[in-house]
Amino acid sequence: MTAVFRCGQAVESSRQPGYDAAGRKAKMNQESSQNWLHKVYGASDATELKQLYDNWAEDYDSDLQTYGYRYPAVLAGLAGRHLDPEGGPVLDAGAGTGLIGEMLAILGFSELVGIDMSDGMLAVAQRKGVYSRLDNMTLGEHLDFADSSFAAVVSTGVLTVGHAPAESMDELVRVTRPGGHLIFSLTVQTYEQDGFKQKLEALEAAGRCQPLAVTSDFVGLVAVDDEVTHPARFFVYRAL
């Protein structure tokens, strides 16, 4: 125990020696890890974005824990409510290091397929042993799957300008079986300003999908307080 002087008397403090130094180091590490958020959201093109995620891959999971990443927990709740673990293969679109795959595996989903643009991220996901297949594919481009390949599609923290544009929804709906579900997150800003609202309305009008549920807005990174974080919500749709 160290001593703190208060009102002329020495009293014991609960702080251990080195507490302040350790606290400062932890804060510096958090600030350093948050630089990755600024880098990936500031990438100038897809090539730079892939390289950034490749370089971040080994620290990605621990950094997101530091950020207070809430998306996987919300997704797990929605999957438990809307999806059947025995219903067929599930596509994790933008799987990254496999955080969502791990959650789904815990819930009993065994037919998991993951795609991501980053080979480094996919290598980490592969080590987790929960996916039956992992492929390098980029959202917003044609996906190398037949129509109606999946009982469900999930996409968490991926659909945004610079990562996966609104046009990504066309392919995600295409590869989902009629009657299957799509569960995906969007920030409120992305939904309203970057074409997703219009794209989803167009898909509904074309009879390709219908909305089933939407969550309340929530903060997905509770320990990050800067301009790269925005309130988000999850959407649940049924493919038709």
N, C-alpha and C positions, 0 to 999 in steps of 0.2 A: 504494500500500500504506500502511496505517496502522501505527503502532508500539504494541506492547503491552509493558509493563514486567513482567519476571518475574525474581525473585531479584536485583533491583538492576540488571538489564541490559535494554536495549531490544532487542526482537526483532520481526521483521516478522510481520505478521498477514495471513492470506489474505482477511480481510474488506475489502471496498471501503468508501470513505467513504460514509456514508449507509446502510450495511447495516442497522444497528439500526432506523433510522427506517423503512426500506422493509419490514423484517420486521414491525414493529409495525403498519404500514399494512395489510399483507397479512392479518395476523391480525384486524384490525378489520373489513376487508372480508369475511372469511370469517364472522365472528360476525354481521355485518349480514345477509349472505345467508342464514345459517341461521335468522334470524328468520322468513323466509318459511315454513319448515317448521312452526314453531310456529303461525303464523297460519293456514295451510291446515288443519292438523289440529285447530285450535281453533275453526274456523268454526262459527257457530251454526245456519246453515241453508244450503240449496243456493244461494240468491241471493247470500249473502255469499261462499260458496266460489267461485262463478263469477267474481265481481268480483275476488277475490284472484288467481285464476289469470290473468284478463285483464291485471291490473296487473303480474304477475310474468313474463309471456310472453317479453318481449324479453331478459331476463337468465336465463331458466330454464336453457338449455343450459349456459352458462358456470358458473352456480351448481352444477349437478349435477356438472360436472367437478371443481369445487372440493371437493364432498362425497365424491369417490371413488365415483361411482355405477357399480355393477357389474352391474345387471340386464340392460342391453342385451347385454353380452358373453355372459352365461349363456343368454339367450334365443337369441342367434345360434347358439350351439353346439347347442341343442336343435332349433332349426329345421333346421339342417344335417343332423341325425341323423334327424328324423322327418317332415319335410315335403319335398314335391317342388316345386321352383320352377315347373315346368310343369303342376302339378296343378290349377290353377284359382285363382279369386280368394281373397285372404286378408283377413280383417277385423282391423284393428288397433283393438281396443276400448279406448278411453281413450288415443287416440293422442297427446294433448298436442301438443308441438312437432314431432313426427315423428321422434324419436330412433330408435325401433324401425323405422319405415319406412325410414330411411336404412340401417340394418343389413341389413334384408331385401333392399333393392335391391342392395346390394353382393353379396349371395349369389345374385342372379339372379331374384328375385321381381319381376315386373313388373305384376301385377294386384293392386294394393294399394288397399284402401278403409279410410279412417280415420273414426272418430267420436270426439267429445269434447264436453263440456258448455260449454267455453270458446271463444268466438269469437276471443279474442286468441291463444290457443294454436293454434287451427286456422289463423289467418292466417300464423303463423310456419311451420307445417307445409306450407302451400300453397307458400310460397316455395322450399321444398326440391325441389319438382318430382318427387317420387317416388310420389305417390298419384294414382290415376285418378279418385278421388272422395273428397270430405271433407264430412261432415255434422255438424251440431250435434244430438247425441242424448245422452240421459242414461242411464247404466247403472242398472238397477233399475226402469226404465220400459219400456214396449213399444218395441221397435226396429222402425223402418219398413223392414223387409226381409221378403221372402217366406221361408217355410220352406225350409231346405236351400239357402240362397243361396251359402254359402261352402265352399270346400274345407278351410279352416282358419280358426281364430280364435286370435288371440294377445292377451293382456292382461297388461301388466307394470306393477307398482307401483300398481295402480289399485283392486283389489278389497279394500276395507276399509270399515269402518263410517264413515259421513260422506261417503264418496266413491261407493262402489258396494256395496250390501248383498248378502247371500247370495242373495237372490231374483234377482240379476242372472244367475245361472247358468242359470236356466230359459230365458231369452231367448237366451243365448249358445249353449246346446245346440240350441235350436230352429232357429237360422239356420245351423247347421253341417250339411253333408251327411252322411248315413249313411256311415260309413267315414272321414269327415274327422276332423281332429284339433283339439283345444283345448290350447293351451299357456298357462299363466297362473301368476302368482306370488301367494303369500299369505305374510304373516308367520305364524310359528308361533302367536303369540297370537291373531291374527285367525281362523286356521283352527280352533283348538281352542275359542275362547271366543265367537265372534261368529256362529255358525250355519252356517259353511261346511262343516264336517265333516258335520253332520247333513244339509245340503242335498245334498251330493255323494253321501252314502250313499243318500238317498232317490231321487236320479236313477238311481243304479246299480240299486237295487231295482226301479225302474219300467222297467228295460230301455232307458233312454234314452242311457246312455253307460257306458263301462268304463275303469278306470284302466290306464295302460300303464307309467308311470314316475313317479318322484318323486326329486328331487335331495336331496343332503345339505343340512342347514341351513347357511346362510351369512349373513354380514353384508353387506347391500346398499349401505350408505353407510359406507365404511371410515374416512372422515375426520370423521365426526360422532359425537360421544360424549355423548349425552344421552338423555332419556327418549322422544324421538320415534322412535328407531331400535330395531328388534327383529330377531332372527334371522328369516330368511325361507327359503322353499323354492319351487321350481318344480314344477308338476304337469303331466303329459301325459295327456290322456284321448282316447279315440276315441268319436265319436258313433255311435249305433246306430239 
